[in-house]
Amino acid sequence: MIALAESLRHPYIATTAPGGGLGIAVMGAILAARETSALKHGVTAPAAFVSGYAPALQIGAAVLLGGAVIATAALRQRRAALPVPALEPAA
């Protein structure tokens, strides 16, 4: 109950925790699928893990980069929409 109250007071926390959990779940699913496929083809366990780990990290990095581009664009639009206060001459 305390966590719910805190998440309502701090919406940043309420959005980042589920997003991070979803990202980890998707990366884990990619890793598991690729690792299982490699093991079925006779690859050793460590090599199979790496064959799953690399694409999971690459997809995670691509999503991170996409998020950074979207955030930068959104912040630029927001900054452009803000009114510029008029400067008053110094007395």
C-alpha positions in Angstrom: 0.0 0.0 0.0 2.9 2.4 0.8 4.4 1.7 -2.7 1.1 2.6 -4.3 0.9 5.9 -2.4 4.5 6.7 -3.3 4.0 5.9 -7.0 1.0 8.2 -7.0 3.1 11.0 -5.5 6.0 10.4 -7.9 4.7 9.4 -11.3 8.3 9.0 -12.6 8.7 6.0 -10.3 5.4 4.5 -11.4 6.4 4.6 -15.1 10.1 3.5 -14.9 9.7 0.4 -12.7 7.2 -1.4 -15.0 9.1 -0.2 -18.1 12.4 -1.6 -16.7 10.7 -4.9 -15.8 9.2 -5.2 -19.2 12.6 -4.5 -20.9 14.3 -7.2 -18.8 11.5 -9.7 -19.5 11.7 -9.1 -23.3 15.5 -9.4 -23.2 15.3 -12.6 -21.2 12.8 -14.0 -23.7 15.1 -13.2 -26.6 18.1 -14.7 -24.7 16.2 -17.9 -23.8 14.9 -18.4 -27.4 18.3 -18.0 -29.0 20.0 -20.0 -26.4 17.6 -22.9 -26.8 17.9 -22.8 -30.5 21.7 -22.9 -30.3 21.6 -25.8 -27.8 19.4 -27.8 -30.2 22.0 -27.3 -32.9 24.7 -28.9 -30.8 26.5 -25.7 -29.6 28.1 -25.9 -26.1 26.2 -24.3 -23.2 28.6 -21.3 -22.8 28.6 -20.5 -26.5 24.8 -20.9 -26.6 24.4 -18.4 -23.8 26.5 -15.9 -25.6 24.7 -16.5 -28.9 21.5 -15.5 -27.0 23.0 -12.7 -24.9 24.5 -10.7 -27.7 21.2 -10.2 -29.7 19.3 -9.4 -26.5 21.8 -6.7 -25.6 21.8 -5.3 -29.2 18.0 -5.1 -29.2 18.0 -3.5 -25.7 20.6 -0.9 -26.9 18.5 -0.2 -30.0 15.4 0.4 -27.9 17.4 2.7 -25.6 18.8 4.7 -28.5 15.2 5.0 -29.9 14.0 6.2 -26.6 16.8 8.8 -26.4 15.9 10.2 -29.8 12.2 10.4 -29.0 12.9 12.1 -25.6 15.3 14.6 -27.2 12.7 15.5 -29.9 9.9 15.8 -27.3 12.0 18.1 -25.1 12.9 20.3 -28.0 9.3 20.7 -29.0 8.3 21.5 -25.4 11.1 24.0 -25.1 10.1 25.7 -28.4 6.5 26.0 -27.2 7.4 27.8 -23.9 7.1 31.6 -24.0 10.3 33.6 -23.7 10.1 36.1 -20.9 10.8 39.7 -21.9 14.0 41.1 -20.4 13.7 44.2 -18.4 16.4 46.9 -18.6 18.7 47.1 -15.6 18.0 50.1 -13.4 
